[in-house]
Amino acid sequence: MKLKSYSNKGDHLYRNYIMKSKKKKSFISKLPYMAIRFFYLFIIIFLIVLGISYFFKTNSIFKVKNIKIVVANEKTSIDSNILRSFKGKNLNSLTYKDISEYYDNKNSEYGLRNIQRQLPSTLKVVLYRRLPIFLVNKEWVINNDLSVYHYTEKCVNYIPIKAEICDIKSIFDIPGLPTIHKNILKNRDIVKSMSFEGQNIYIRLKNRKLIVISAGQSLPSLKDAFKSDYKVLDFRFNNAIYVKK
């Protein structure tokens, strides 16, 4: 009786162990099959994505045929011939960097805001004036900061320009500004902002120095002014320089 009882107990323990072993083995045996299925699925998705990407980047229907150049916040269009070298290139392979580097080397009046791809073959280039001019309430106004903003009347600090609308075609039509503007662009690393008050131009440097010059005078050396010991340099007078610590 004791042997039988022991035997039954042992048999029960043995059968329980076998059942657990079978369950464990059956789950593990499915893992390679599941892994293979996921692997094949990944390969299929990867090939589909690769094929679609290759189609968009190589297909001839996406070659650039038309280029539109517009100025943000203005009803101004610019001759697209400056970017004619991009015609025939694949629209989807062009990047912001490609256009910006090329355009910055060709024209200092404008900067690149963004590019827009209009499938299948049109490239739209959106520029901004580095010192923007806007038409607000039927008056021309100019942004008096070198920073670039998305234009709204509330966020942009602007002042009116006293000039006939027909005479203002670009920033270079403002008397005394063209030479100053070009020099400002060359010294953007030390210039914080430039503003117009009456007939005077105020240039604020990044070290908190201020330069005041007349609208008709040429711009002094900004790098020399940056190293100066004076806080304010006033060049409004032709015969003398008034400085203030």
Order of alpha helices (4+ residues) and beta strands (2+ residues): alpha-beta-alpha-beta-beta-beta-beta-beta-alpha-beta-beta-beta-alpha-beta-beta
